[in-house]
């Protein structure tokens, strides 16, 4: 009697941060290939191909590493986080802008024959949530709330230099019993096209709206990433409105704004109508030459040298440093020592030396890069260590296993930190 191959542990719906714990049962004693594919919101297909040698007609993905493939550790989730963009066969940024499930196709093969095929969904929320649009003449955002009745602590979710609205991450957090406001601040309808002269009062008004919302218990937290982390820390240093602040890949200084998606010599923020001073990006001739060389050779480009060079050349760092000692609430910082976008690890250490709050948490991960935590990274989407933009490849740093370890550690810690300070 021939038993059919099947997968033990796989469900129809898998939470975006859930450990898979998969076993392939009734395998023939020959190389088994697992092929997984899924599509991002820009219709780019991501794919991983991994081969395993069965042991007693079984492959335990949490105990066996692939003998060949896209990752080399014993981890069921590796079939997802190791995915590459299919058309080019290389790492790329996985674009996700809504809370809808991600459909994943999975095939188990041996000697070119399909032994098992199935689909499953990656979901961003387990508990029912409700999405509401909140718009005024000058503000557009998405509000996610638990469907069950009651009042909840609120979170303002600030994206990075993409200026987007992280709806999927807001839904994720709402399912953990938070009222979450995904608040874009540029590059969105009714908002400035560029990250330039954004008034801090815009966020103050959003905070007051959230504090007085009928579903809010009066407590508001801030969560920001990258440029949004800089903003979150800056808001906390100016306004005493927040119960806690979480800053992923943070900046310690006020940095320049952006035009057409590129950092430019323009001011990011204003307060009471006055533009705030900022760190100007400076390019040495050698950096310009290196950037052009990497571009034409299609080699990954790092922005880290630009920021370290700019910091060395600035004579007014004290004037543009964020006054983190003025933040009265606890803060949590998440950084990677191999961040290639900017020196978030060094920024985190600088901030740590200025803080004395007993509830502060500082997570710094060796060999990890820029995108290593909520609201951008989850354990079941492809690791975002690179991004392809035409012929240019941006390097965000870190290796796959270190970045995934950071996500696994940081994301539940973020939720616990918010719950513990609510």
C-alpha positions as CSV (number, residue, x, y, z in Angstrom):
1,X,0.0,0.0,0.0
2,X,1.4,3.4,-1.0
3,X,0.7,6.2,1.4
4,X,0.2,9.7,0.0
5,X,2.6,12.5,0.9
6,X,1.1,15.1,3.2
7,X,2.2,18.0,5.3
8,X,1.7,17.9,9.0
9,X,1.2,21.2,10.8
10,X,0.1,23.4,7.9
11,X,-3.2,25.3,8.4
12,X,-5.4,27.0,5.9
13,X,-4.7,30.4,7.6
14,X,-1.3,31.1,9.1
15,X,-0.7,34.2,11.2
16,X,2.0,36.5,9.8
17,X,4.3,36.0,12.8
18,X,3.5,32.4,13.5
19,X,6.0,29.5,13.6
20,X,5.0,27.0,11.0
21,X,6.5,23.7,12.5
22,X,6.1,21.6,9.3
23,X,6.7,17.9,8.7
24,X,6.5,16.3,5.3
25,X,5.2,12.8,5.9
26,X,5.3,9.6,3.8
27,X,8.2,10.9,1.6
28,X,10.1,8.6,-0.8
29,X,13.7,8.1,0.2
30,X,15.0,10.5,-2.4
31,X,15.6,14.3,-2.6
32,X,12.4,16.2,-1.8
33,X,11.9,19.7,-3.3
34,X,9.6,22.3,-1.7
35,X,8.6,25.2,-3.9
36,X,6.7,28.1,-2.5
37,X,5.4,31.2,-4.3
38,X,3.5,34.3,-3.3
39,X,2.8,37.8,-4.8
40,X,3.2,41.2,-3.2
41,X,1.0,44.3,-3.7
42,X,2.9,45.3,-6.8
43,X,2.2,41.9,-8.4
44,X,5.8,40.8,-8.1
45,X,6.1,37.1,-7.6
46,X,8.4,35.8,-4.9
47,X,9.7,32.2,-4.9
48,X,11.8,29.8,-2.9
49,X,13.1,26.4,-4.0
50,X,14.6,24.1,-1.3
51,X,15.7,20.5,-1.3
52,X,15.8,18.1,1.6
53,X,16.8,14.5,2.2
54,X,14.1,12.6,4.1
55,X,14.9,10.7,7.3
56,X,12.7,7.6,7.7
57,X,10.3,8.9,5.0
58,X,9.9,12.2,6.8
59,X,11.3,15.8,6.5
60,X,11.1,17.8,9.7
61,X,11.7,21.4,8.6
62,X,12.4,22.5,12.1
63,X,15.2,20.0,12.5
64,X,16.6,19.6,9.0
65,X,18.3,22.2,6.9
66,X,18.0,22.1,3.1
67,X,20.8,20.3,1.4
68,X,20.4,22.8,-1.4
69,X,18.3,25.9,-1.7
70,X,17.6,29.5,-0.7
71,X,18.3,29.1,3.1
72,X,20.6,26.9,5.2
73,X,19.1,26.6,8.7
74,X,16.6,24.3,10.3
75,X,13.5,26.5,10.2
76,X,10.1,25.7,8.8
77,X,9.5,29.5,8.1
78,X,12.6,29.5,5.9
79,X,10.5,28.4,2.9
80,X,8.8,31.9,3.2
81,X,11.4,34.3,4.5
82,X,14.1,33.0,2.0
83,X,12.0,33.9,-1.1
84,X,13.5,35.8,-4.0
85,X,11.8,37.9,-6.6
86,X,11.0,35.3,-9.2
87,X,11.6,37.1,-12.5
88,X,15.2,38.3,-11.6
89,X,16.0,35.5,-9.1
90,X,17.3,37.9,-6.5
91,X,16.3,39.5,-3.2
92,X,13.9,42.4,-3.4
93,X,11.6,44.5,-1.2
94,X,8.3,42.9,-0.6
95,X,5.6,45.5,-1.0
96,X,2.5,45.2,1.3
97,X,0.1,48.1,1.7
98,X,-3.2,46.6,2.8
99,X,-4.5,44.2,5.4
100,X,-5.7,41.5,3.0
101,X,-4.3,38.0,3.3
102,X,-1.4,36.8,1.2
103,X,-2.0,33.7,-0.8
104,X,0.9,31.2,-0.8
105,X,1.2,28.2,-3.1
106,X,3.2,25.2,-2.1
107,X,4.4,22.2,-4.0
108,X,6.3,19.1,-2.8
109,X,8.2,17.4,-5.7
110,X,10.5,14.5,-6.2
111,X,12.3,13.7,-9.5
112,X,10.2,16.2,-11.3
113,X,6.9,14.8,-10.2
114,X,4.4,16.7,-8.0
115,X,3.7,14.7,-4.8
116,X,1.6,17.3,-3.0
117,X,0.2,20.7,-3.8
118,X,-1.8,23.2,-1.7
119,X,-2.5,26.8,-1.1
120,X,-2.7,28.6,2.3
121,X,-3.2,32.2,3.4
122,X,-0.9,34.4,5.5
123,X,-3.2,36.6,7.7
124,X,-2.4,39.8,9.6
125,X,-5.0,39.5,12.3
126,X,-6.4,36.6,14.2
127,X,-9.1,38.4,16.1
128,X,-11.8,40.4,14.2
129,X,-10.9,44.0,13.5
130,X,-12.8,46.9,11.9
131,X,-11.2,49.3,9.4
132,X,-12.4,52.9,9.3
133,X,-11.2,55.8,7.1
134,X,-10.6,59.0,8.9
135,X,-10.2,62.0,6.7
136,X,-10.3,65.7,7.0
137,X,-9.5,68.4,4.5
138,X,-5.8,68.0,5.2
139,X,-5.5,64.6,6.7
140,X,-6.2,61.1,5.5
141,X,-5.5,57.9,7.5
142,X,-6.8,54.5,8.4
143,X,-8.1,53.6,11.8
144,X,-8.2,49.9,12.9
145,X,-10.1,48.9,16.0
146,X,-11.0,45.6,17.7
147,X,-14.5,44.5,16.8
148,X,-15.3,43.6,20.4
149,X,-16.7,46.3,22.6
150,X,-14.8,48.4,25.1
151,X,-12.1,51.1,25.2
152,X,-8.5,50.4,24.3
153,X,-5.0,52.0,24.4
154,X,-4.3,53.7,21.1
155,X,-1.2,53.7,18.8
156,X,-0.2,56.1,16.1
157,X,1.7,54.2,13.5
158,X,4.3,56.3,11.5
159,X,5.9,54.9,8.3
160,X,9.4,55.7,7.1
161,X,10.7,57.5,4.1
162,X,8.2,55.8,1.8
163,X,5.5,58.1,3.4
164,X,2.9,55.3,3.2
165,X,0.2,54.0,5.4
166,X,1.0,50.6,7.0
167,X,-2.6,49.3,7.0
168,X,-1.5,45.6,7.3
169,X,0.6,46.4,10.4
170,X,-2.2,48.5,11.9
171,X,-4.6,45.5,11.6
172,X,-1.9,43.3,13.1
173,X,-1.7,45.5,16.2
174,X,-5.4,46.0,16.4
175,X,-5.9,42.3,16.8
176,X,-3.7,42.6,19.9
177,X,-6.4,44.9,21.4
178,X,-5.2,48.3,20.4
179,X,-6.9,51.2,18.6
180,X,-4.4,51.9,15.8
181,X,-4.2,54.9,13.6
182,X,-2.0,54.4,10.5
183,X,-1.1,58.0,9.8
184,X,0.6,59.0,6.5
185,X,2.3,62.4,6.5
186,X,3.4,62.9,2.9
187,X,3.1,61.2,-0.5
188,X,-0.6,60.6,0.0
189,X,-4.0,62.1,-0.9
190,X,-4.5,65.6,0.5
191,X,-0.9,65.6,1.8
192,X,2.4,67.1,0.6
193,X,4.0,65.2,-2.2
194,X,7.4,65.4,-0.6
195,X,8.8,65.1,2.9
196,X,9.4,68.8,3.3
197,X,8.3,71.3,6.0
198,X,5.8,68.9,7.6
199,X,4.3,70.7,10.7
200,X,4.6,68.8,14.0
201,X,1.2,70.3,14.9
202,X,-0.3,67.9,12.3
203,X,0.7,65.0,14.6
204,X,-0.4,66.9,17.7
205,X,-3.9,67.2,16.2
206,X,-4.0,63.5,15.4
207,X,-2.9,62.7,18.9
208,X,-5.8,64.8,20.4
209,X,-8.2,63.2,18.0
210,X,-7.2,59.8,19.1
211,X,-7.1,60.6,22.8
212,X,-10.8,61.8,22.6
213,X,-11.9,58.9,20.4
214,X,-14.8,57.0,21.9
215,X,-12.9,53.7,21.7
216,X,-9.7,55.1,23.3
217,X,-9.0,54.7,27.0
218,X,-7.1,58.0,26.9
219,X,-3.6,56.4,26.4
220,X,-1.7,57.0,23.2
221,X,1.5,55.4,22.1
222,X,3.8,56.2,19.2
223,X,5.4,53.6,16.9
224,X,7.7,54.8,14.1
225,X,10.3,53.2,11.8
226,X,13.4,54.7,10.2
227,X,12.4,58.3,9.3
228,X,9.2,57.7,11.2
229,X,11.3,56.7,14.2
230,X,13.1,60.0,14.1
231,X,9.7,61.7,13.9
232,X,8.4,59.6,16.9
233,X,11.3,60.6,19.1
234,X,11.1,64.2,18.0
235,X,7.4,64.3,18.8
236,X,8.0,62.8,22.3
237,X,10.7,65.4,23.0
238,X,8.2,68.3,22.1
239,X,4.9,67.0,23.4
240,X,4.2,65.2,26.6
241,X,1.3,63.2,25.3
242,X,2.5,59.6,25.0
243,X,2.5,56.6,27.2
244,X,5.4,55.0,25.4
245,X,7.4,55.4,22.1
246,X,8.8,52.6,20.0
247,X,11.5,53.6,17.4
248,X,12.7,51.0,14.9
249,X,16.0,51.8,13.1
250,X,16.0,55.2,14.9
251,X,17.9,58.4,14.2
252,X,19.4,60.5,17.0
253,X,19.4,63.7,14.9
254,X,16.9,65.7,12.9
255,X,17.8,64.8,9.3
256,X,17.0,66.3,5.9
257,X,13.8,66.0,4.0
258,X,13.1,64.3,0.7
259,X,12.1,65.2,-2.8
260,X,11.0,62.7,-5.4
261,X,11.9,59.9,-3.0
262,X,15.5,61.1,-2.5
263,X,17.1,62.8,0.5
264,X,17.5,66.5,-0.4
265,X,18.8,69.7,1.3
266,X,15.4,70.6,2.5
267,X,13.9,70.8,6.0
268,X,11.8,67.9,7.2
269,X,9.8,69.4,10.0
270,X,8.4,72.7,11.3
271,X,7.2,73.8,14.7
272,X,5.0,76.8,15.2
273,X,5.7,77.7,11.6
274,X,9.4,77.7,12.0
275,X,11.5,75.1,10.1
276,X,13.7,73.0,12.4
277,X,17.5,72.8,11.7
278,X,18.7,69.5,10.2
279,X,21.7,67.4,9.3
280,X,22.6,68.1,5.7
281,X,23.6,65.1,3.6
282,X,27.0,65.7,2.1
283,X,28.6,63.7,-0.7
284,X,32.4,63.5,-1.0
285,X,33.8,63.1,-4.6
286,X,34.9,59.5,-3.7
287,X,31.4,58.7,-2.6
288,X,29.9,60.1,-5.7
289,X,32.3,58.1,-7.9
290,X,31.7,54.9,-5.9
291,X,27.9,55.4,-6.2
292,X,28.1,55.8,-10.0
293,X,30.4,52.8,-10.3
294,X,28.1,50.6,-8.3
295,X,25.2,51.8,-10.3
296,X,26.7,50.9,-13.7
297,X,28.1,47.6,-12.4
298,X,24.7,46.8,-10.8
299,X,26.3,46.3,-7.4
300,X,24.4,46.9,-4.2
301,X,24.5,50.5,-2.9
302,X,24.8,51.4,0.7
303,X,23.8,54.9,2.1
304,X,25.7,54.3,5.3
305,X,28.8,56.1,4.1
306,X,26.8,59.1,3.1
307,X,25.4,59.5,6.6
308,X,28.7,58.8,8.4
309,X,30.4,61.3,6.1
310,X,27.7,63.9,6.7
311,X,28.0,63.5,10.5
312,X,31.8,64.0,10.4
313,X,31.4,67.1,8.3
314,X,28.7,68.7,10.4
315,X,29.8,71.4,12.9
316,X,26.4,71.8,14.5
317,X,25.5,68.3,15.7
318,X,24.3,69.6,19.1
319,X,21.8,71.9,17.5
320,X,20.2,69.2,15.5
321,X,20.3,66.4,18.1
322,X,16.8,65.2,19.2
323,X,16.3,66.1,22.9
324,X,15.5,62.5,24.0
325,X,16.2,63.4,27.6
326,X,13.0,65.5,27.4
327,X,10.9,62.4,26.6
328,X,9.1,61.6,29.9
329,X,7.7,58.2,28.8
330,X,9.6,54.9,28.4
331,X,11.1,54.3,24.9
332,X,12.0,51.2,23.1
333,X,14.7,51.3,20.4
334,X,15.4,48.5,17.8
335,X,18.5,48.6,15.7
336,X,20.8,46.4,13.6
337,X,24.6,46.7,13.8
338,X,24.9,46.0,10.1
339,X,22.3,48.6,9.1
340,X,23.4,49.9,5.7
341,X,20.8,52.6,5.3
342,X,22.0,54.7,8.2
343,X,23.9,54.1,11.5
344,X,20.9,53.2,13.6
345,X,23.0,51.1,16.0
346,X,25.3,54.0,16.7
347,X,22.3,56.3,17.0
348,X,20.6,54.0,19.5
349,X,23.7,53.9,21.6
350,X,24.0,57.7,21.6
351,X,20.3,57.9,22.7
352,X,20.9,55.3,25.4
353,X,23.6,57.4,27.0
354,X,21.1,60.3,27.4
355,X,18.4,58.3,29.0
356,X,17.7,57.3,32.6
357,X,14.1,56.0,32.4
358,X,14.0,52.6,34.2
359,X,11.5,51.1,31.7
360,X,13.5,51.9,28.5
361,X,14.4,48.9,26.3
362,X,17.3,48.9,23.8
363,X,17.5,46.0,21.4
364,X,20.5,45.9,19.1
365,X,21.1,42.9,16.9
366,X,24.6,41.9,15.6
367,X,24.8,41.1,11.8
368,X,21.2,42.5,11.3
369,X,20.3,45.3,9.0
370,X,17.7,48.0,8.6
371,X,14.3,46.3,8.2
372,X,14.2,44.0,11.2
373,X,10.9,44.6,13.1
374,X,7.3,45.6,13.0
375,X,5.7,47.5,11.2
376,X,7.8,46.5,8.1
377,X,9.1,43.0,8.8
378,X,7.4,39.8,9.8
379,X,8.8,36.3,10.0
380,X,6.6,35.0,7.2
381,X,7.4,37.4,4.5
382,X,10.7,37.6,2.5
383,X,13.6,39.2,4.3
384,X,14.0,42.8,3.1
385,X,17.8,43.1,2.9
386,X,17.8,44.5,-0.6
387,X,15.5,46.6,-2.9
388,X,15.6,46.7,-6.7
389,X,14.9,50.1,-8.3
390,X,15.5,49.9,-12.0
391,X,19.2,49.1,-12.4
392,X,20.0,50.2,-8.9
393,X,20.1,47.8,-6.0
394,X,19.8,49.2,-2.5
395,X,21.5,47.3,0.3
396,X,19.7,47.5,3.7
397,X,22.2,45.3,5.5
398,X,22.2,42.1,7.5
399,X,22.0,38.5,6.5
400,X,18.8,36.5,6.3
401,X,19.2,34.4,9.5
402,X,20.2,37.4,11.6
403,X,17.4,39.6,10.3
404,X,14.9,36.9,10.9
405,X,16.2,36.3,14.4
406,X,15.7,40.0,15.1
407,X,12.2,40.0,13.8
408,X,11.4,36.9,15.9
409,X,12.7,38.6,19.0
410,X,11.6,42.2,18.4
411,X,7.9,41.8,17.3
412,X,6.6,40.0,20.4
413,X,8.7,42.4,22.6
414,X,7.0,45.3,20.9
415,X,3.6,44.0,21.8
416,X,4.6,43.3,25.4
417,X,6.1,46.7,25.7
418,X,2.9,48.4,24.6
419,X,0.8,46.3,26.8
420,X,3.1,46.8,29.8
421,X,3.0,50.6,29.4
422,X,-0.7,51.0,28.8
